[in-house]
Amino acid sequence: MLIIIIFVASPLVAQNIAEIELANQYVDQGETDKALLLFDKLAKNSKNIPLIHDQYFQLMLINGKIENAEAYIDKTIKQFPADFMYKIDKGLIYTHKNNKAEEKKYYDKLIEQISSDAFKVRVTAQHFTKNQQYEYAIATYAASRKKMSHPGAYAIQMASLYRVLNMKEEMIDEYLIYANENPDNLSSIKNIMQSVLSEDADMQLFEDKMYAHVQRDPDNMVYNDLLIWVNVQRKNFYSAFIQARAIDKRLRQNGSDVMELGRIAMVNKDYKNAVKIFEYIIDSYPNTPNDQIARRLVIACREEIVKNSYPVDRKEIESLINDYRELVSKVGLNQYTIEALRSEALLYAFYLQEHDSAIVILQQIINTPRISKSIVDQSKLDLGDIYLLIGQPWESTLLYAQVEKSSKDTPIAYDAKLRNAKLSYYRGDFALAQNHLDILKMATTREIANDALALSLLIKDNTKLDTGDIALKRFAAIELLIFQNKKNEAMDELEKLKLEYTEHPLVDEVLFLEAKLNLEMGFFDEAIRQLGQVVDEHGADILGDDALYLMGIIYEEQLKDNKMAMEIFQRFLMSYPGSHMAADARKRYRTLRGDYL
């Protein structure tokens, strides 16, 4: 008997499914009247309601058939009294009648009824979210939170809803509640914050909240951690240091987190604050591995300051070499100080032109037993650079190839390949250079991939011209002269190239390179003039933002003209808001304006 019933019922089920699919097809084709007629027929069988409800009910509402929709939903609620979703959807009747008072009254009552049932709360909030009724979804969670007397309940769900509504302050509050209750997930919260707080005003709001929370609850490590994080995001490294130092002292962390902050400041070229951070390590943790590292990094920061103060003072370079030498002499040659020896070699080679001294030191590092392979490989790359510096490119190629082969598919191997690509470029062998670069554009290291892409574009853009690649070969040869510190000769060649190829696409590259040379030689006004020419005549091209940014740097750091620097950085932020240098330009502008005093 049972078999007969199933046999008889199956064709009916199949027929209904076919009609439902047909009705949905009518909707997709815009044949609303046909769809509604078929849905009306299907709705007479209550078994079809769960299958057609969403499409049918929305179709009636959208097409203004409010009375039909109301009659349908009332009947459906009676047929399925246990299914709360239909009761939620009834509120849409008031929404489409534009009766806000009744809508609120209805939903408030509904939310109150289910606020003690965690399952119904979640399902109801999800249904509101599906209907894009985000405020009522929030109200559902909030009512349940109040009923439970649990202020942290549903924090991540409410934060997501506030995020959809672009209610940044409320969103931040909920994420902070979640972070406090789930400190192990703090990294996830930071990642979310980084993606949603895209505007400077958003980060300012977050920073203000963190300061307020830390003042109220100074022992809360979540707030302290997030305050450090937001200052790092905004590149306010001194403010981050003040907070990190307090935590380090309180938790007795041996300076490890503070050391990492110093490294981040250094990577972001905030050398003055990096020095302050490393000096704290030296003063607080003497005779420790962190002390030895910090001592070297203080000198390294000073080195960067000296190398970026133009023209570079030879006496300052000699002083740095002495400092590195004293560090190695005092501490001894070990895994922490061997980088000091390497830095000493590079200063000899590139600033004092004492190439033999540099080669001897690098060979000493390479032959030192029990040091890390990465230091050996890096020293081989440095040695290759020095051979290129003194005009022995074949030695350079061999050393680069050694490193690439011995450390295959690692960042240092990609670095070696990039150097070989540049070597081919300097020699005018653009096809070979391009072969290297095509591989490097997929490199895992972003900086190497970006450098490879930039050089690749330069080659491609300037080897497809009617004039051939003669201009690019001359330009590449000039870049080699600059690498070899033959600046006056390079400047003469740039002037010739500029005069001979006045309409060539390389003009902006030539101007920019001239400006950088003038900067390094201390001719700041001429550098600014040439950068201004790049911005005015080629501002929409790839070097436009670089030129304007560098102008700001010269005014700020070399000419000490803060007013002009502010004007330049403000212009930069208006002209190139999407530039990768925008964050630093914004910070510099705000510092010059006095925001951090």
C-alpha positions in Angstrom: 0.0 0.0 0.0 2.9 2.3 0.9 4.6 1.6 -2.3 1.4 2.6 -4.2 1.1 5.9 -2.4 4.7 6.8 -3.2 4.2 5.8 -6.8 1.1 7.9 -7.1 2.6 10.9 -5.3 5.9 11.0 -7.1 4.4 12.4 -10.4 2.7 15.2 -8.4 5.9 16.2 -6.7 7.8 16.1 -10.0 5.0 18.3 -11.6 5.2 20.8 -8.7 9.0 21.0 -9.0 8.7 21.6 -12.7 6.2 24.4 -12.2 8.3 26.0 -9.6 11.3 26.0 -11.9 9.0 27.5 -14.7 7.8 30.2 -12.4 11.4 31.1 -11.5 12.3 31.1 -15.1 9.4 33.6 -15.8 10.9 35.8 -13.1 14.4 35.7 -14.6 12.9 36.6 -18.0 10.9 39.5 -16.5 7.5 37.9 -17.2 6.2 39.0 -13.8 2.5 38.4 -14.5 3.0 34.8 -15.7 5.2 34.1 -12.7 2.7 35.5 -10.2 -0.2 33.5 -11.7 1.8 30.3 -11.4 3.0 31.1 -7.9 -0.7 31.8 -6.9 -1.6 28.4 -8.1 1.4 26.7 -6.3 0.7 28.6 -3.1 -2.7 26.8 -2.7 -0.7 23.7 -1.7 1.0 24.4 1.6 3.7 21.9 0.8 5.0 24.3 -1.8 5.3 27.3 0.5 8.8 26.6 1.8 10.0 26.2 -1.8 8.4 29.3 -3.3 8.1 31.7 -0.4 11.1 34.0 -0.8 10.6 34.5 -4.5 6.8 34.7 -4.4 6.6 37.1 -1.4 9.2 39.5 -2.7 7.6 39.5 -6.2 4.3 40.6 -4.7 5.9 43.3 -2.6 8.1 44.6 -5.5 5.1 44.8 -7.8 2.9 46.7 -5.4 0.5 43.8 -4.6 0.7 44.6 -0.9 -2.8 43.4 0.0 -2.2 40.1 -1.7 1.1 39.8 0.1 -0.5 40.5 3.4 -3.2 38.0 3.0 -0.7 35.4 1.9 1.7 36.0 4.8 -1.1 35.9 7.4 -2.3 32.6 6.0 1.2 31.2 5.9 1.9 32.1 9.5 -1.3 30.2 10.5 -0.2 27.2 8.4 3.4 27.3 9.9 3.1 28.8 13.4 6.4 27.3 14.5 8.5 28.9 11.7 9.6 32.3 12.8 10.8 33.4 9.4 7.4 34.1 8.2 6.6 36.3 11.2 9.7 38.3 10.4 8.7 38.7 6.8 5.3 40.0 7.9 7.1 43.2 9.1 8.0 43.9 5.4 4.3 44.6 4.8 4.6 47.7 7.1 7.9 48.6 5.4 6.3 48.6 2.0 3.3 50.5 3.3 5.8 53.1 4.5 4.3 52.7 8.0 7.5 53.1 10.0 5.7 53.3 13.4 3.9 50.1 12.9 7.0 48.4 11.4 9.0 49.3 14.5 6.3 48.4 16.9 5.9 45.0 15.2 9.6 44.2 15.1 10.3 45.4 18.6 7.6 43.0 19.9 8.9 40.2 17.8 12.5 40.7 18.9 11.5 40.8 22.6 9.6 37.5 22.2 12.7 35.6 21.0 15.5 37.5 22.9 15.9 34.7 25.4 16.4 32.0 22.8 19.9 32.1 21.5 19.1 29.9 18.5 16.1 32.1 17.4 18.1 35.2 18.0 20.8 34.0 15.5 18.3 32.8 13.0 16.2 36.0 13.2 19.3 38.3 12.9 20.5 36.3 9.9 17.1 36.6 8.3 17.0 40.4 8.9 20.5 40.5 7.3 19.3 38.6 4.3 16.5 41.1 3.9 19.1 43.9 4.3 17.3 45.1 7.5 20.6 45.5 9.2 19.4 47.8 12.0 16.9 45.2 13.1 19.5 42.5 13.0 21.6 44.7 15.3 18.6 45.3 17.5 18.0 41.6 17.7 21.5 40.9 19.0 21.4 43.9 21.3 18.1 42.8 22.9 19.5 39.3 23.5 22.8 40.7 24.9 20.8 42.8 27.4 18.6 39.8 28.4 21.7 37.6 28.9 23.5 40.4 30.9 26.5 39.6 28.7 27.9 42.8 27.2 30.3 40.9 24.9 27.7 38.6 23.3 27.4 38.7 19.5 30.2 41.3 19.3 31.7 40.0 16.1 28.3 39.7 14.4 27.4 43.3 15.4 30.7 44.6 14.3 30.2 43.1 10.9 26.7 44.7 10.6 28.1 48.1 11.6 30.8 47.6 9.0 28.1 47.1 6.3 26.3 50.3 7.5 29.7 52.1 7.5 29.2 53.0 11.1 32.9 53.1 11.9 32.8 54.2 15.6 30.2 51.5 16.6 32.1 48.9 14.5 35.3 49.7 16.3 33.6 49.4 19.7 32.3 46.0 18.9 35.6 44.7 17.6 37.2 46.0 20.8 34.7 44.1 22.9 35.4 41.0 20.8 39.2 41.5 21.1 39.0 41.8 24.9 37.0 38.6 25.2 39.2 36.8 22.7 42.7 38.1 23.0 44.1 35.1 21.1 42.4 36.5 18.0 44.0 39.9 18.3 46.0 39.4 15.0 42.7 38.8 13.1 41.2 42.0 14.6 44.3 43.9 13.4 44.0 42.5 9.9 40.3 43.5 9.8 41.1 47.0 11.1 43.8 47.4 8.5 41.3 46.6 5.7 38.3 48.7 7.0 40.0 51.7 8.4 41.2 53.0 5.0 41.0 56.7 5.6 43.3 58.7 7.8 40.3 60.0 9.8 39.3 56.4 10.5 42.8 55.6 12.0 42.6 58.9 14.0 39.3 57.7 15.4 40.8 54.4 16.3 43.8 56.0 17.9 41.7 58.4 20.0 39.7 55.4 21.2 42.8 53.5 22.2 44.2 56.4 24.1 40.9 56.8 26.0 40.8 53.1 26.8 44.4 52.9 27.9 43.9 55.9 30.2 40.8 54.2 31.8 42.3 50.8 32.0 46.2 51.0 31.8 46.7 47.4 32.7 44.7 46.1 29.8 47.2 44.5 27.4 44.8 44.3 24.6 44.3 48.1 24.5 48.0 48.7 25.0 48.9 46.3 22.1 46.3 47.9 19.8 47.6 51.4 20.7 51.1 50.4 19.7 49.7 48.8 16.5 47.7 51.9 15.4 50.7 54.1 16.0 52.8 51.8 13.9 50.2 51.9 11.1 50.3 55.7 11.2 54.1 55.6 11.4 54.1 57.4 14.7 57.1 55.4 15.9 58.0 57.5 18.9 54.4 57.3 20.3 54.5 53.5 19.7 57.9 53.4 21.5 56.6 55.2 24.6 53.8 52.6 24.9 56.0 49.6 24.0 58.6 50.7 26.6 56.0 50.9 29.3 54.8 47.3 28.5 58.4 46.1 28.3 59.1 47.4 31.8 55.9 46.1 33.2 56.1 42.6 31.8 59.9 42.3 31.8 60.1 41.2 28.1 63.9 41.7 27.8 63.3 44.2 25.1 62.3 41.8 22.3 59.1 43.6 21.3 60.8 47.0 21.6 63.6 45.7 19.4 61.1 44.6 16.7 59.5 48.1 16.8 62.9 49.6 16.3 63.5 47.5 13.2 60.1 48.5 11.8 60.9 52.2 12.4 64.3 51.6 10.6 62.6 49.9 7.6 60.3 52.9 7.4 63.3 55.2 7.4 62.5 56.9 10.7 66.1 56.6 11.8 66.1 59.2 14.5 63.3 57.4 16.4 64.9 54.0 15.7 68.1 55.3 17.4 66.1 56.3 20.5 64.5 52.8 20.6 67.8 51.0 20.2 69.4 53.2 22.8 66.7 52.1 25.3 67.7 48.5 24.6 71.4 49.3 25.2 70.7 51.1 28.4 68.2 48.6 29.8 69.7 45.3 28.7 73.5 45.5 28.7 75.6 42.5 27.9 72.8 40.6 26.2 72.3 39.5 22.6 69.7 42.3 22.1 72.3 44.8 23.4 74.9 43.7 20.8 72.3 43.9 18.0 71.1 47.3 19.1 74.6 48.7 19.2 75.1 47.7 15.6 71.7 49.0 14.6 72.3 52.4 16.2 75.4 52.8 14.0 73.4 51.5 11.0 70.8 54.2 11.6 73.4 56.9 11.9 74.9 55.5 8.6 71.6 56.0 6.8 71.3 59.5 8.2 74.8 60.3 7.0 74.2 58.8 3.6 71.0 60.8 3.1 72.6 64.1 4.1 73.9 65.6 0.9 76.6 66.0 -0.1 77.8 63.1 1.9 80.5 64.1 4.4 83.6 61.9 4.0 84.6 62.5 7.6 81.3 61.2 8.8 81.8 58.0 6.7 85.3 57.5 8.3 83.7 58.0 11.7 81.1 55.3 11.0 83.8 52.9 9.9 85.6 53.5 13.2 82.4 52.9 15.1 81.8 49.6 13.4 85.4 48.6 13.9 85.2 49.5 17.6 82.0 47.5 18.0 83.6 44.3 16.5 86.8 44.9 18.6 84.8 45.3 21.8 82.2 42.5 21.4 84.1 40.2 19.1 83.1 38.7 15.8 79.9 36.7 16.2 76.6 36.2 14.5 75.4 39.6 15.9 78.3 41.7 14.9 79.4 40.3 11.6 76.9 42.6 9.9 79.0 45.5 11.2 82.0 44.1 9.4 80.0 43.9 6.2 78.7 47.5 6.6 82.3 48.6 7.1 83.3 47.0 3.8 80.5 48.7 1.9 81.4 52.1 3.2 85.0 51.6 2.2 83.9 50.6 -1.3 81.1 53.0 -2.2 82.1 56.1 -0.2 85.8 56.1 0.3 86.7 54.2 -3.0 89.0 52.0 -1.0 88.0 48.9 -3.0 90.9 46.6 -1.9 90.0 47.1 1.8 86.4 46.3 1.1 87.3 43.1 -0.8 89.6 41.9 1.9 86.9 42.4 4.6 84.2 40.6 2.5 86.6 37.7 1.8 87.2 37.5 5.5 83.4 37.2 6.1 83.0 34.6 3.4 85.8 32.5 4.9 84.7 32.8 8.5 83.6 29.4 9.9 80.2 28.7 11.4 78.4 31.8 10.2 75.0 31.7 8.6 74.8 30.9 4.9 72.6 34.0 4.4 75.5 36.2 5.5 77.9 34.4 3.2 75.6 34.7 0.3 74.9 38.4 1.0 78.7 39.1 1.2 79.2 37.4 -2.2 76.5 39.7 -3.7 78.3 42.6 -2.1 81.6 41.4 -3.5 80.0 41.1 -7.0 78.8 44.7 -6.7 82.4 45.8 -5.9 83.8 44.0 -8.9 81.2 45.8 -11.0 82.3 49.0 -9.3 85.9 48.5 -10.4 85.0 47.4 -13.9 85.2 43.6 -13.7 81.6 42.6 -14.6 82.5 39.0 -15.4 83.6 38.4 -11.8 80.3 40.0 -10.7 78.3 37.6 -12.9 80.0 34.6 -11.5 79.4 35.6 -7.9 75.7 36.4 -8.6 75.3 33.1 -10.4 76.9 31.2 -7.4 74.4 32.7 -5.0 71.4 32.1 -7.3 72.4 28.4 -7.7 73.2 27.7 -4.0 70.1 29.3 -2.6 67.6 28.5 -5.3 64.0 29.8 -5.0 64.8 32.0 -2.0 64.6 35.8 -1.7 68.4 36.1 -1.8 68.5 34.0 -5.0 65.9 36.4 -6.5 68.1 39.3 -5.4 71.1 37.7 -7.2 69.0 37.2 -10.4 67.9 40.8 -10.2 71.5 42.0 -10.0 72.4 39.8 -13.0 69.5 41.4 -14.8 70.7 44.9 -14.0 74.2 43.9 -15.1 72.8 42.8 -18.5 70.8 46.0 -18.7 74.0 48.2 -17.9 75.8 46.4 -20.8 72.9 47.0 -23.2 71.9 43.3 -23.5 68.2 44.0 -23.0 67.0 40.7 -24.3 69.0 38.8 -21.6 67.9 41.3 -18.9 64.3 40.8 -19.9 64.6 37.0 -19.6 65.7 37.4 -16.0 63.1 40.0 -15.3 60.2 38.0 -16.6 61.0 35.3 -14.0 61.5 37.9 -11.2 58.1 39.6 -11.7 56.6 36.5 -10.1 59.1 36.6 -7.2 57.7 36.2 -3.7 59.5 39.3 -2.4 57.4 42.3 -3.2 60.4 44.8 -3.3 62.3 42.6 -5.8 59.1 42.0 -7.9 58.4 45.7 -8.0 62.0 46.5 -9.0 61.9 43.8 -11.7 58.6 45.2 -13.0 59.9 48.8 -13.1 63.0 47.8 -15.1 61.1 45.5 -17.4 58.7 48.4 -18.2 61.6 50.7 -18.9 63.1 48.3 -21.3 59.8 47.4 -23.1 58.7 51.0 -23.4 62.0 52.1 -24.9 63.0 49.2 -27.2 59.9 49.3 -29.5 60.5 52.7 -30.9 61.5 53.7 -34.5 64.7 55.0 -33.1 65.7 51.6 -31.8 67.3 51.1 -28.5 70.3 53.5 -28.9 68.9 56.0 -26.4 68.2 53.4 -23.8 71.7 51.9 -24.2 73.2 55.3 -23.5 70.9 55.8 -20.5 71.8 52.4 -19.1 75.5 53.2 -19.5 74.9 56.4 -17.6 73.2 54.5 -14.8 76.3 52.3 -14.6 78.5 55.4 -14.3 76.4 56.5 -11.4 76.7 53.1 -9.7 80.5 53.4 -10.1 80.3 56.8 -8.4 81.4 58.6 -11.6 78.9 61.4 -11.1 80.4 64.2 -13.0 80.9 62.0 -16.1 77.3 60.8 -15.7 76.0 64.3 -15.5 77.8 65.3 -18.7 76.3 62.3 -20.5 72.8 63.0 -19.3 73.0 66.6 -20.6 74.1 65.3 -24.0 71.3 62.7 -24.0 68.7 65.3 -23.1 69.8 67.6 -25.9 69.9 64.9 -28.6 66.6 63.2 -27.7 64.3 66.1 -26.8 61.1 64.2 -27.7 62.1 60.8 -26.6 59.9 59.0 -23.9 63.1 58.8 -21.8 63.1 62.5 -21.2 61.3 62.3 -17.8 63.7 59.5 -16.7 66.7 61.6 -17.7 65.3 64.6 -15.8 64.6 62.6 -12.7 68.0 61.0 -12.8 69.7 64.4 -13.2 67.7 65.7 -10.3 68.8 62.8 -8.1 72.4 63.4 -9.1 72.1 67.1 -8.3 70.6 66.2 -4.9 73.5 63.9 -4.1 76.0 66.5 -5.2 74.3 69.2 -3.0 72.8 71.3 -5.8 69.3 71.4 -4.2 67.8 74.3 -6.2 68.7 72.7 -9.5 67.3 69.4 -8.3 64.0 71.0 -7.4 63.9 72.8 -10.8 64.3 69.5 -12.6 61.8 67.7 -10.4 59.3 70.5 -11.0 59.8 70.0 -14.7 59.0 66.3 -14.4 55.8 67.1 -12.4 54.7 69.9 -14.8 55.4 68.2 -18.1 55.1 64.5 -17.2 53.0 64.5 -14.0 50.6 61.8 -15.3 53.5 59.5 -16.2 55.1 56.9 -13.9 57.6 59.3 -12.3 55.1 62.1 -11.5 54.5 61.1 -7.9 58.2 60.2 -7.3 59.2 63.6 -8.4 56.8 65.6 -6.3 57.5 63.5 -3.2 61.2 63.9 -3.6 60.7 67.7 -3.9 59.0 67.6 -0.5 61.8 65.6 1.0 64.4 68.1 -0.3 62.5 71.1 1.1 62.1 69.3 4.5 65.4 67.6 5.0 68.0 69.5 3.0 66.7 73.1 2.8 64.8 73.0 6.1 62.0 75.0 4.5 59.0 73.5 6.4 56.4 75.8 4.9 57.3 74.8 1.3 57.6 71.2 2.3 54.1 71.3 3.8 52.7 72.8 0.5 54.4 70.2 -1.6 53.2 67.3 0.6 49.7 68.7 0.6 49.8 69.0 -3.2 51.1 65.4 -3.4 48.2 64.1 -1.3 45.7 65.9 -3.5 47.4 64.9 -6.8 48.4 61.3 -6.0 46.2 59.9 -3.2 46.7 56.4 -4.4 50.5 56.5 -4.4 52.4 54.0 -2.3 54.1 57.0 -0.8 50.9 58.7 0.3 51.0 57.3 3.8 54.5 58.7 4.4 53.6 62.0 2.7 50.6 62.4 5.0 52.7 61.7 8.1 55.3 64.2 7.1 52.6 66.8 6.4 51.0 66.3 9.7 54.3 66.4 11.5 55.2 69.6 9.8 51.8 71.0 10.8 52.5 70.2 14.4 50.0 67.4 15.0 52.4 65.3 17.1 53.7 68.1 19.3 
